[in-house]
Amino acid sequence: MSGGVTKFKKIIVAEDDSIVRLDIVEMLKDAGYDVASAVGNGEKAIELNETEKPDLIIMDIKMPKLNGLKASKIISQRHNVPILIVSAFNQSEYIEQAKDANIVGYIIKPISESQLLTAVEIALAQSVKMSALRQESNAAKEEVENRKLIEKAKGLLMTKMELDEEAAYQKLRKLSMNHHISMEKVAAKVIKQLTK
Ligand SMILES: [Mg+2]
């Protein structure tokens, strides 16, 4: 592994078994990850997610105070951070309970180094892809909203100022250029003016 080379990926580890926790932390650090913090219960994991804004959380299921699945659900409601579950073999059934949590992988204890690092790499790669997709979809939604605004403003100009479609569009365009503001902003202003 690329020991000592930081990968600039921040990871939080939540595992109540201190030996397993230390093991995981060491494997991650050896592989060059930045382990922001390692904690022993779900509540702490939630707190740390808020303050550390990690790229990934590695979460045990059975932990005191708040179990890993409940903590995962709460964290997923707040952020899009991917969560990798580490658990004993017989706990896989519980994963069903956390379908709406952003769980991207599941590793069974005892954990080997190659198993852990592979799962971490995949989880991080997937999360980069997912956030790119989210950005694209947000941009597409914004584009649709902008077009709707422009269409609405155009329609108002056509009816209230008795312009044809082309003239209404050109009017918006001219306002946009003259005032150095975007078409959608002009459209919003026009709508506000004409619907007073
Ligand atoms: Mg445990």
Residues whose N, C-alpha, C, O or C-beta is under 5 A from the ligand:
A	BS01	MG	D16 D17 D60 K62 M63
